[in-house]
Amino acid sequence: MDFHNRFDNQLNIRINFYKNKQNISVNANIKK
């Protein structure tokens, strides 16, 4: 159970990181 939770957390961290990177690039394009 603990192993699965840790795996889900890693997945969520990566997804959030990827979303944040996309948001940053979108915001950068809007500001130009």
Phi, psi and omega per residue, in radians:
M1 nan -0.829 3.132
D2 -1.073 -0.674 -3.139
F3 -1.083 -0.757 -3.137
H4 -1.134 -0.712 3.120
N5 -1.088 -0.728 -3.140
R6 -1.118 -0.718 3.130
F7 -1.108 -0.785 3.109
D8 -1.063 -0.716 3.131
N9 -1.089 -0.764 3.108
Q10 -1.059 -0.743 -3.140
L11 -1.103 -0.798 -3.141
N12 -1.118 -0.692 3.113
I13 -1.072 -0.779 -3.135
R14 -1.144 -0.746 3.133
I15 -1.099 -0.785 3.134
N16 -1.110 -0.709 3.114
F17 -1.058 -0.779 -3.135
Y18 -1.131 -0.759 3.118
K19 -1.089 -0.754 3.133
N20 -1.073 -0.732 3.121
K21 -1.078 -0.729 3.129
Q22 -1.152 -0.744 3.130
N23 -1.079 -0.716 3.140
I24 -1.089 -0.792 -3.118
S25 -1.184 -0.623 3.079
V26 -1.117 -0.808 3.125
N27 -1.085 -0.682 3.125
A28 -1.106 -0.690 3.133
N29 -1.179 -0.651 3.133
I30 -1.167 -0.684 -3.079
K31 -1.217 -0.433 -3.076
K32 -1.100 nan nan
